[in-house]
Amino acid sequence: MTLSAHTLTRALRLAADEAHTLTRFLDDLDGWDGADCDTGTNAQLTLALMCESVAILNEDAPFIEALDCAINAGVEHGHGHIGVILTQVLAAWSKGLAGARKITPVLARTMLKTPITDELSRCVLSPAIQNSLKHASSALDELGSTLPETPYLVSWFSLAVQNGLIQETDIESGALDPGAAVLALFFTCVDSALSGDSSVLESFAHMLSELTEGKGRSPRQHAPSPGCEFAVDLVWQGTESDAQALFDSISRVGARFSSVGTIDPFGVGLLRLHVDTSAPLSARPRTGRIIRFAVADSRPDEEIGVDELANEGISHRGVRLLERRPLRRVERARVIVCTRAPGIIEDLARCGAIVLLDPHREDGAGILSIARASSTGVTLFIPCDEPSAALGEIIASRVNRNEVELSAPPSPGGALRRFLLASSHDELMAFTIVQATAGLFVPQPGGPQVAHTMERIVIDAEKKALDHSATRPIDSEDPALIAQAVTDLETAAASNWRLLLSRAHGPELVALVRQFIFGTRSWQRDFEVLMGGQSGPSILERTQI
């Protein structure tokens, strides 16, 4: 078999299916180093989305065209650092082929040996990944000038990556690098797709079993290291010089990031960045065009919800993979919230939601890919204004009418089943719903089996939040207008008050609102001020206790 669109589709499908089965195993490999335990999940999501993008091509389409489709899917819809690395691998292959539509053994070797990082593709690769790829590249050089056919080259490269992984694994503890394991899995699937031999996948499973049979400590998630409290997922369009300036800016503040992208003939690129930072806004580009700026809390679920240990191990292809107890995470609600107020993105993320700052209508497919990461198949989308509500309605109508193709499993839990749209119309109402829903979880066993339960508790929590809260915009510092807003919101019951301050207002408005709330209303409980920084009016909210 030759390298073609059909070959890449089959390889990506095999890799997505294998990663789906091995998700929990690969996730828990992170736990040996106190990382965020999501490498397997992010790899599976990225591979499945790549597979969908390539599958629409004619089977006989050139391999280079299939690569371009997969790269675009990785840039627009990839997940996590491992999603960037997988996209970097395919981008390196495309660079090595230099547009060639017919692949000779010499071109195939050049493709496989092309470094995966360059000026646009940046990442702090683990020593295991670096050494595995270096070992495989050296193995190709050892073949000399008389090269075998392409399938043999790919198989040789895949085996060399596995050998490199073995050399980088601590045999005593079984501490296996998750990123290197994912890459070895992907190359093995390419080998299997090209040769038509499924036995290489069985051999790979046996290798994983042998590598992890050490009696090391149980995997455990840890809080993120200082400076990495939040994960920013950025899809951005700009020139190459703009990209270099952005990379330098992020590096200067000490944030860790990975990037991948493409440059068109006009010198404009579409890039994806995944940034670990303690200050999400520090990663926000000042030039170019932001298509997606998504922020998530990097803390493990056990600090947002609950975590416990499973009693069973993991078996795959008849092989026991992990004898020690792997983590069993609770099924958290997948909540996506929109905001135009940069000052509250960290507060929203700390509640457990995925925060979209200034969401774009053209990013509907990207938002859908975030929703599909729901382990239960249920996602709540919380708009903050009319444009974001209209965007949510478009996505919800397509998902709930089954107009979205969801043939490949998007997550360990299964397909996206329900895309719920919250009834929020401003920033503070959205914030209140996030606080009520983003921390919700259901215990194991989870997945699609708990979809109806998750949907019910999310809807109930949203309704309760809406019933106990009310908001009013304040677009003037006129005392009469402020007094009217407070009067419109007040009740006889004790309440908490919250003011989201826009960029147009300052301390004078805060003082006036506080005076009108507490001057003659001694039963009121609390007054919180949030520096939203949004354009337009400030927003006052009253929440009944």
N, C-alpha and C positions, 0 to 999 in steps of 0.2 A: 504494500500500500504506500502511496506517496503522500507528502504533506499537502493538504488541501483544506478547504473550508469544512468539509465533512470530517476530516481527521481532527481538526481543532474542536469542532462541535462535540464529537465523541469524547475527546480528551477532557474537555471542560465538564461534560455531563458526568463522566466517570469520577472526576475529581470532586464535583459538587456532591454526588451521591456518597462517595467514600467519606468526605469531610462531614456530611450530614450524620453518618453513622458514628464517626469518631469525634464529633463535636465536643462532647463532655470530656473525653480523654484528652484532646488537644487543649481545651480550656484549662483543665486542671494542671497541665504541664507548667502553665504560668505560675501556679501557686507555690512551686518549689522555690521561686525567687521573690516571692512577695509581690508579684505583678498583678494585673487587673483581670486575669482569668477570662479573657474573651477572644483569644487568638483563633480558636477553632470556630467559634460562632461567626466572627467577622470574615474568616476565610471562606466558610460555606456560603454565606450571603453573597460575597463578591463573586465567587465562582459560578453560583447559580444565575446571577444577573448577567455575567459575561456570556454564559451558555445561551441564555435567551436571546441576546443580541446577535450572536453568530448564527443561531439556528434558522433565522429568517433568510439567510443567503442560500443560493443554489449550491447543492452539494459539490458541484464541480468548480465552484468559484476559486480563484487563486488563494493560496495560503496568506499572501500579503494583505488581501482585502479582508479576510477573516480576522487577521491580527488587528487591523485598524478598527474594526467593529468592537472587538473585545477591549481594546485600549480605551476607546471612547466610553464604553460602559464602565470600565474601571475608574476613569476620571470623573464621570458624572455621578456614578452610583456606588462606588466602592465603599467598604466599611473598614475603619481602623487603620493602624499602621500596616498590618499584614495585607490589607486590600491595596495599599499603595505599593508595597513590595511586589505583590503578584502582578500589578499593572506595570511596574518597572521592568520585570522580566520580559513581558510581551513587548514593551516599548523598545527594549534592547534588541530583541529578535528582529523587530521591524527595522531598526536602525542598521543592524548587521546585514539584512537582505537588500537594503538600499533600493527598494522598489522592484526588485526582481520578481517576475511572475513564475519563472521556472527555477526550481531549486536543485542545484547540483550538490554533490557531496562537499565540494570546496566551500560553496556558499553556506551549506548547513553547518559546517564546522565554524565558519566565521560567525554565523548567527548565534550558535551556542556559546561561543567564547566572548561575545561582546559584553563589556562590563555593564552592570545594571544601573549604575549611578553615573550621572554626568552633571552638567550645569543646571539642568531643569529637574532631573531625577535625583533627589537628595534624600538621604536617610542614614541614621546612625545604625548600621547593620551590626548584629551581634557577632562575636568572634566565630560562633558555630556556623552562621550563614556565610561569612567571609571565607572561612577556611574550607567549607564544603564546596563552594563554587570554585575556589582556587584549585582545590584538589581535582575537581572534574575538568577544569580547563587544562591542567597539566596532563591529565590522562589522555585528552584528545591530542595533545602535542606528541605524546609517546607513540601514536599511530604512524608518525612519519609522513612522508609525502604521498605515498600510495594509499589512498583512502578507500574504505569499504563503502557500501551503499548507505544511503541516509538512515534507513531503519536501524542498521547496526550502529551507526554513529550515535543516534539518540539513545539506544539501549546502553551503549558503553558509557555515555555521559550520565545517564540516570543511575547506573550502578556505581559510578564514581562518586556521585553526590551522596548516595547511601553510605559508601565507605567513609567519606568525609564526615558524615553525621556520626557514624560509629566511633571514629577517632575523637570526636569532640564531646562524646557522652561520658559522664562519670559513671563507670560501670558499678562502683560500690553503692552509690546512692540511687542510680537510675535516673538522675536528673538530666532530662532530655530537653534540648532547646526547642520550644514550640514553633518558632518561626522557621527554623531549619527543617523541622519535621514536616511542616506544611509544604515547603518547597520540594522536599524529597518526595512527598506524596504526589504533588502535581507532575513532576518529571516522570514518576513511575506511571502515572495515568497517560501521559503523552506516549510513553514507550508502549503501553498496552494497546492504546488506540491505533498506533502505527503498525504494530506487529500482529494485532489480533490475538494476542496471548494474554489471557486473564491470570495465568499462574504467577506472573510477576507481582500482581496485587496481593496474592496469597503469601508470597515470599516476603513482601514488604510488611504484612501484618505480623508474620512470625518474627521478623527483625525487631519490630516495635516491642513485641512481647519480651524478647530476650534482653533488649536494652533497658526495659523498665522493671525487670524482675528483682532489682536490688531492694534491700530492706530500708530504704530511706524514710524520712519523715513524711507524714501525710501532707498533701497539698493544702494550702490555706491562703485565702485572699487576705491582703493587707491594705491598710490605708495608703493612698498614693504618697509618694515621696514629696518633700517640700518643693514647691514650685511647679507641681504637676497636679493641682487639685481639680482642674477642669480640662476637658478634651474639646477642642474646637475643630469642627469639620468645615473646611472652607473650599468652595468652588468659585473660581475667580478668573476673570478675563483681562488680559493686559499684554503689553509688549514685553520682550525679553529683558530689556533694561529695567522696566517696572518690576519684573519678577525678581531680578537680582537685588533691587533696592528693598523689596519686601523680605527676601531671605535675610539680608543683612540686618534689617530692623528687628526681625524676630530673634535672630542670633544675639544681637546686642543686649536684649533683655534676659537672656539666659534660658529661653524656652526651647524645648526639644520639639523638632518637627521633621516630618517626611513630606516629600512632594513628588508629583509626577504630572506630566502634561505634554501637550503637542503644540507646535508652532505652525501656523498656516503660511502660505506663500507671501502674505502681506506683512509678516512679522508679528502677528497677534497670536497669542497663545491662550489656550484654555487649560487651567491648572487645577489640581486638587492638592490641598494641604491638610495634613492632620497634625494638630499642634497640642502638646501637653504644656499647660501653663497655669499659673495661679491668677493671672489677670487676662481674661479672654479678650478684652478690648485692645490689649497691646498687640494682638495678632490681626487686628482689623486693618486691611489695606487702606492707604490714603489716596491711592491712584487706581486707575483701571476700573473695572465694573464687577461688583460683587454679585454673584448669582445665588450663592447660599452661604450663610454664616450661622452654623448650628453649634450650640454649646450644650455640653452634658457634664454632670457631676461625675468625677472619676472615682468616687468612693465605692467600695464594694457594696453589694446589696445588703449585707448584714448590718451595715450602718444606716441604710435607708429603710430597709424592710427587715427580713429575718433570713438567716442562713443556717443550715444544719448539714450533718454528714450522712451520706447514704451508706447502707450496710453492704450493698452488692458491689461487685467489681464490674468490669466491662468486657464483653466478648465480641469479637468481630472475625468473621470468616472462620469460626470454630476455634479461635485462639483467645485465650485469656490475656487481656492486655494490661490490666492494672489491678494487682492483688490488694493494694492498700485501698482504703476507702476514699473514693472521689467525692468532691463536693456535690451536694444536691441543692441547687438554688431554688428559692421560692419563685413562683410565677408572678412577677411584678406587672403592674398595669403599664402599658405603653402609652404615654401621654406626650403629645406634641403641642407646644404653645407658641403662638405668634406674639411678637412685641415690636413696638416702634420706640420703646424707651430703653436706651442702652444702659441706663443706670440700674436697672433691676434684673439684668440677665443672670447675674450670679445668684440672686435670691430665688429666682424661678428655677434655676438648675439645681440648687441645693434641695429643693422639694422633691426632686427625682424626675423632672420633665426634660424632654429634649426641647431646647429653646431656639426658635428661628427668629433672628433679628432682621427686620425688614424683608419678609418673604416676598419672592417674585412670582408672578403668575406663570412665567415660563419654566419655573422649577417644579411644576406639578409632579413630573415623573420622579424627580429626586425626592420630593416629600413622600411620595408613595413608596419608594425604596426604604425610607426610614420607617414608615408604618409597617412594612412587611417584616421588619425585624422583630415584631411582637411575638413572644414565645407562645402566647395563647391564641393568636390570630385576631385579637381585638385591639383596636387603637382608638384613643380619644383625641380629636383635633380641636384645639381651643383657639378661636380667632380673637383678635383684639380690636377689630374695626370692620367696616363693610367690605373693603377689598379682600382682606384675609378670609372673611366669612364666605365671600363669593368663590374664592379659590378652594376652600374646604368643601363647598357644595358640589363643585365640579368633580373633585376627587371622590367624594362620598357617593355620588350618583353612579359613577363608573364602577366602583368597587361593589357597591351593594346591588347593582344590576348585573353583576358578573361580566362586565364588559372588559375587565382587565385579565389578560392571560396569566394564569398563576399555575402553570403546569409543573414547574420545578418547585420543590419545597423551598420556600423562602427562609425558613428557620427550622431549628430543631423541633419546634412545636407543630409546624404544618403551615397551611396557606392562610393568607389574610382573609378573615371571614366577615368582619364587621369594621367599618370605618365610621365611628360615631362623631357627630359634629355638635360641639357645645353651643349653648345659647348665650354666649357672651358678646358684648358689643363695645366694651372699652377695656383699657389696660388693667384696671383694678378688679373688675369683674372676672377677667381672665385669671388674674393672680389668685383670687379667692377660690376659683374652681381648681386651679393647680394644687393649692394647699389641701384641698379636700380629696383629690383623686390620685395624685402622682405617687403617693406613698402606699397605695392599696396593694395588697397581694393576696394570693390564695396559696395554700400549702400544696405540696406534692401529694399524689401524682398530678402533674399539670399538663401542659400542652393543650391541644384542641379540645381535650375532654373537659376542661374547665372554662371553655369560651363563654358558655351561657352564664355561668356563675360570675365570671369577670365582668361581662357586659351588664349584668343586673346590678352588681355592687357599684360599678362606675356610674351608671345612670342614676342610681339612688343617691350617691354622694353628691353628684352635680346638682340634682334637684334640691337637696337639703341646703347646699351652699347658696343657691339662687334665692331660696325662700327666706333666708336669714340676712340677706345683704341687699343694699341698694346704693346706687352711685349717682352723682351729678357732676357735670363739667363746670369748671370755673375759669372763665376766660378774661376776667377783669378783677382789678383790686378795688373796685367800687364797694364800699361797706354794705350798701343796700343789697347789691346782688349776692354778696357772700352770705349775708343774713338770710336771704330768701332760700339759698341753696341748703343751708343748715336747717332751716324750718321745714323745707320739703322732705328732708331725710329723717328728722327726729321722730322718736317714739317715746312712749311713757316708760318703756323698759330700758334697763341699763344696756349700754352699747359701747363697742369699741369703734374708734374713728381712725381713718387712714387717709392721708393726703399724698397724692403723687404729684410732685412739683415739676412743671414743664420748664423748658429752658428759658421761657420768657418771664418767669416769676422767681421771686426770692424771699428773703426773710420777712418782708412786710406782709406778704400774703399769709405766710405761716402764722405770724402774730395775730392777724385779724381773724383767721379761722379758729385759732385756739381760744381767743377771747369770746367769740360767739358761741363756741361749744361749751366752755366751762364757766363763762361769766354768770349765767343764770341757770345752769343745768348741773348742779352738784352731783347728781346721780350718775353722770357719764363716767366711764371707767378709764379709758386710755385713748391717747392720741399719738399716732405714729406718722412720721414724715419720711417719705421716700424721695430721693433725688432722681427723678426719672430721666430728665434731660430730653424728653420728647418734644417735637414741635406741636403747636396747637395748644389747647387748654390744659390746665391742671385738672385733676380729678379728685373729688372728695367721695369717700365711701363710709357708710355706716353699717356695722355688722352687729346684729343682735346677739347678746351673750346667751 
